[in-house]
Amino acid sequence: MEQSICVFKQEVYDFLLQDFEKIRTPQVVEENRQSEPTFDQVLKTLAQPPMFTTLRINVLKQPKQEIKQQLEKKLTEAYRKRKKDVPKIEEHPLLDDVLIIPNHGLDSHVQPVGKEVIVDLYCGLSVLRGSDVFAQGIMGAPTDVREGDLVSVFADVRGTCRKGLTQPFDGEKYFIGNGIARQSRYSLFVAEGKASGVAVEMTEPVFDAPPLSGLLSDLVFPQNLPSIVCGHVLDPQPDQTVLDMCSAPGGKTQHLSLLMKDTGRLVALDKASNKLKKIQQNLESWGQTNCRVYTFDSTKCFNSTSEADGGPPYPAEVFDRVLVDVSCSALGQRPALYNKITLKELQSYPAYQKKIFKNAYHLVKLGGCIVYSTCTITSEENEGLVSWVLKEFPGLKLTPQTPFIGQPGSAGCGLNQEQAYKLQKFGPLFMSEGQKLSSDIDTIGFFIAKFVKEF
């Protein structure tokens, strides 16, 4: 896999560069940080998967050591097929529900050797994080691809490949590895019924991460480390009433239920109805019953005349904890080879995030807390939003976070250094070339702020 950078439209590139320089001014909190990367280094980091795979485990179902032993056995079987050394599973020193697997990383010796299969970009990026190729991700393949064939898989970077392509693809593509076809082209594109399941088993990926498809799914959930930290910062307690306002794709919802020991009342909202079925399936697979999932727009989930029980909307001060893991520009996600977001789309997010946060403020009880989080790197959606909250809602107090394993936020954007130290950030903005990386540093870009409602 060649060295690459995450590509943006020119207008977005210029905006991000200006924003990057803004948070690197002398007002930036410098203590406890490694030497800061250049903007080009940030773009390179965004294009690469993290060198660590983090797994959240179901400690309500089995003890951590038993899950670890089962995982070691499964990984040994998988890596024997790949003819590679089995990575050592590590325990996170601060998070008892997290196991860490170091990735083997980039293998420059892997070259295309089989029939060319084209997959969409989302599928390709998933393969770089350890997934096999599923049927719905395949865009094109030669007419003679049969089950058992050796194939070389390429991602369609710009999304220009027509579904069902049979000829060699001449658009921009990115080689992600070799594998064995588990379904023929005929079964994928010609046979009756919608194809599903694994279509290509990746035996030689260019970036070697643990193969986790369907692996101990009732005990193990692959999740980015900052997302797991976010749940712990909210710290929901057993028998509390907790709201997850933007719950899709559902990993944090499942985690909150686990932290509540499957007691109390957990409400999960999202306006994307097609995603809520997956959330419900994840909860059921782990035997969790304390969560109710509703299709609802969280910009409208507060209504002073509504009832506190049942579904949304809700009256004031119903919830002990509120998670606002808000829809964002998602510019911290890794790997990211090409992002087609426009400047207009990018600049539209803060207004939407503010609407949701206003509802969160009304719904949280006095003495309760709100955690706001994003998976993006723009200051307007992160520090800028926190600055707006503190001005708009004087009854909310910005508070320190536990656990704190990331880096502090940036001063500026209306925040002083004391306030910046109460924020927690992760990812490419703190990863410089040649730096020794750990699972706490080499992550997606992520932002967390915690507020307590005092009046």
N, C-alpha and C positions, 0 to 999 in steps of 0.2 A: 504494500500500500504506500503510494508516494506521499511525501509531505504535502499537506494541503492547508488551506485556510478557509474559514467560513466566509462565504460570499454574500454580500448584501447589495441591494440597489444603491446607486451612487448617492441619492439623497439621504438614504438611511445611514450609509457609511459615514457621510459628512456629519450628520446629527450625532451619531454615536461617538465619533472622534472628538467632537466638541464637548460632549457630556463627559467623556473619559478624562479630558484635560481639566475639566472643571473640578472633578473629585480628586485630582492630583495636585491641587493648589496647596500652598503652605498650611491651609486650614485643615487639610486631611489629617486624621489621627494617625501618627506614624509609629507610636510605641507598639511593641509586640508584633510588628509586621516584618515579614521578610522584605528584601529589596523588591520594589514594585516592577512589574513587567511593562514592556512597551505595548502600545495598542496592537501592533502586528503580532506580538506574542500572544495577546489575548485571543485574537482571531485564530491563530494556529491551535491554541489550546481548545477552543470551542469545536474545532473540527476533529479532535481526537477523543476517543472514549476515555473515561477515567481508568487508571491502572488498578483499581480495586472494585470488586463486586461486593455490595453489602446486602445482607439478608436479615430481615426481621423474622423472628421465630415465635411460634405459638407456645409460650411457656405456661399457658393455662392447661394445655393438653398433655405436654410431656416436659420433663426436666431438660434444661439446656444441654447437659452432657449426653443424654440419650439421643437428642436430635442431632447433635454434632457427630456422634458415632455413625448414625444412619446416613448422614450426608457424606461423611468420609467414604463409606462403602460405595455409595452411588457414584461419587466423583471418580473413585478408583476405576470402576467399570467403564465410565465414559472416557477417561483419559487413556485407558489401555487401547480403546478403539482408535484414538488419535495418535497413539504411539508417542505420548509426551509424558513428562513427569507430572505427578499429581501435586497440585499446589497445597500448601499447608493451610488448614482452616484456623483462623485466629479469632479470639474473643475480644470484643471492644472493651477497653479498660474502664469506661464510665457507663456504658449502656448495656445493661444486663440482657436485653432482648435482641442483641445484634451479634451476628457472626460476619467475619470478613474473609474474603478469598482474594488473595493477590492474583491479578491476571498475568499471563505470560507476556501479553502485549504484542507489539508489532513484529511480524515475521517477514522480513524482506525477501526471504528465499521462496515464498509462495508465489507461483506464477500460473496464469491460465493454462489449463491442459485439456479441457473437455469442451463439449458442445455449449454454446453461449446461451445462458438464460438471463433475461432481463427482469428485474423486480422494481417495484416503485421505491421511492426514496425512503419512505417510512419503514418499509420492510428491510431495506438495506442497512439503515441505522440500527434497527433491532438486532440484525445479525452481528453487527460490530459490538453489541453488548452481550452476545452469547446465545442468541436465539437461532433456531433452525428457520428455514424458509417455509412459510405456510401458503397454502394454495391461493388465498385471496390476494397475496402480494405479488404474484407473478403476472407480468405484463406481456412477455413474449418468449417464445422458445421455438427452435427448429421443428419441422414437422416429424422428424425421425427420432425425437426424444422419447425413450421408453423407460419403463421402470427398471432400475438397476444401472442405468447409464451414468458414467462420470460426466459431470457438468461443471462449467465455470460460471459463477454468478456475478452479475454486474448490476449496480444500482443506476437507475435513470435519474440523473442529478437535477435536470430542469423540468421533469414531468412532461416530456414531449413524446414518449413512446405510446403508440396506439395499442390498446388491449387486443391481444391475440396475434401480435406481430410474428411472422414466420421468417422474414429476411433478417440479415445482420443489421443491428441497430447502429445508425450513423450519428446519433445525437451524443451529447455529453454524457459519458458513463464512467462509473467508478468501480474498479474491481474489488470485490469483497471476499473472494475465496472460492474454493472448489468443494464439491459435495457429490452425493449419490442421489439421483432422482428416485423418489419414492412414489411418484405418480407419473404416468405418461402424459405427453401433450394431449393425446386424445381425451383422456379422462379429465384433463384440466379445462379444455376449451370446446370439446365436441360432444361428449357424452351428456345424456339428459341429467338434470339435477345440478345444483350448485356444488362445485368442488370444495372440499374442506380438508382440514388436517395438514400434516407435514407433507410438503411437496418435494423439498430437497433437504436431506440430512447433511448438515455442514460438517465435513470430515477434516477440512483443511482451511479454516478461516484465516484471513490475513492478520486479523487482530484476535488473538486467542484469549477469550474470556470463557468462564465456566459454562457448559451447556446446561441450561436450567429449565428447558421446556418440559412442563409437567412433572418436575422433580419435587417429590414430597410436598405437593401443593397444599396438603392439609396441615403442614407443619412449618413451611418455609415460604416467605413472601419477598421476592426481590424488590428492594426499594432504595432509592438514593438516600445516603446518610443524612443530609440536611432535612429531608422530609420526615425522617424518624425523629430527629432532634426536635422538630417543630411540635410533634405530639407530646413529647416529654416536657417541653417548655409550657404548653397549655396545662399540663398536669391535671387532667380530669380525675376525680376521685370516685370510688364506688358510691353508688346511690345518689350521685348528683344528677342534675338536669343539664345536658350539654347539647349545643347546636353546632353543626358543621354546615356552613352556609353555601359553600361551593364544593360539593363532595366528590364529583367525578374527577379522576377515574376510580377513586374509592380506597386507595391505600391508606390514607390518613384516617378515613372513617373507620376502617377495620382496626387500625391501631388504637384509636380512642376507645373503641368498645373493649379492646383487650386491657387497656390501662384502667378502665372502669370495672374490670373483672366480670364483665357481662352482667352488670347490675345497673340500677338507676334507669335513666331515660336518655337515650341518644337520638336526636333528630338529624337526619341528613337531607339536605335540599340540593337540587340542581335543576336547571331549566332544560337540560338536554335529556329528554326522556329515554332516548336510545341507549344512554350510558348507564342508567340506573339499574337495569336488569343485571348487568355485570357486577355492580356493587352488591346487590342482593345475593348473587351467586357466591361472591367472595365471603360474605358474612356467613352464609349457610355452610360453606365448605369448612369453615373453622368452628362451626357449631355455635355461632353467636346469635343471641336472640333479643338483646336489649335495644336494638336500633330499628327505627321506622324511617323508611325512605320515601320521599315525596318529590314529584316533579313540580317545581315551583321556581319562580323568578325571585331571587333574594333581594332585588331592589324594591320589592313590594311585600316583604314578609312581616313588616310591622303594621299593626292596625289596632288602635287603642280600644276599639269596641269588640274585638274578637275574643274567643274563649281560649284559655291557656292550654286546655287538653286537646288531643287530636291533632289534626293537620294544620298547616299554615293557612292564613297569617296568624300572628300571635300578638297579644297585648304587651304592654311594657313590663320589663323586669321579670321575665319568666326563667331565664337560664343562668346557671352558676358559671358556666364557661361558654365562650363563643369562639369558634375558629373561623377566621376570615382568610382562608387560603384562596385568594381571589383570582379570578381570570386575569391573565396578564399577557404581556407580549412574549413571554417564555424565551427570552434571548439568552438565558443561562443554560438551556438544555444542551447536553452533549451526548454523542457527537452531532454536529450540525454542519453540513457541507454547503448548503445553499438555502437561504431564507428569502422568500418572495414577499415578505411584508413590505407595505408601502409606508411612507412617512405619515400619511394621513391616518392609516390604521394604527401605527405605533403611538401617535399622539392622542388617539381617542381613548386609550385605556384609563388614564387617571380620572376622568370624569365619571366613568362607569364604576371604578373602584370606590370613589367617594360616595356614590349613591348606596352601594352595598354597606359601606362602613356606617353610614348614618343609621341604617336599620339595626346594625349590630349594637350601636350605642344604646338605642332605645330598649333592646331586648335583653341586655345583660343586667343582672341584679346589682344593687349597691353592694360593694365589696367583692363583686365578681370580676373576672378578667376576660379580656379580648386578646387573642393573638392574631396578628396580621402577618401574612407571609406571601411571597411571590417567588417564582423561579426565573426572575429576570435580573438584568444588571443595570438598568437605567435608573438614574437618581430621582427622576420625576415620579416613578412608580414606587420608589423605596423611601429614601430619606425625605424627599419632597412631600410624599403622602403623610409621613409621620409629622412633619412640620405643620401641615394643614390640620391634622387631627388635634394637635395640642392647642392651636389657635381656635378651632371651631368648637371644641368640647373641653372647656377648662376643668370639668369634673373628672376627666381621665388623666391618670398619672402614668407616665412612662416609667417602667420598672426594670430592674436587672433581671437577667435570665439564668435559669438553671435547668439543664446543664449548659455551660458555655464552652464550646469546643471549636468555634469558628474564629472569626476576626471581628473587631469592632467596626461600626459604621463610619461614615465620613461626616466630619463637621462641614458647615456650610449648608446651603439649602434651607436656611433658617434655624439650624440646630447648632448648639455649642458642643464643645468636646465632651463635657460631662454627659450630655444626652447621647452623643454618638457612641460612647462606651456602653450604653445600655442596649444598643442594637447588635445584632449578630448577622454576619455575612459569610458567605462561602464562595469558593470557586475560582474561575480564571483570573479575576482581578488581583488575586494574591499568589499566582503561580508564575514565577520567573524562570528563565532558562537556566538549567544547571542546578536548580534547587532540589534538595532531597525531599521527596514527596512521601506523604503518609495518607492513610485513608481519611483523615480529618481535613487535609488540605486539597487533595486531588479529587474534587467533587464537581457536580454541576454548580452553576451560579445560583445562589439562593439568598433570601433576605428574610429576617424574622424581627418583629417588634412586639413587645408585650405591654399591655395597658391594664391598670386596675381602676375601676369606677368608684370614685370617692364621694361624689354627689351628682 
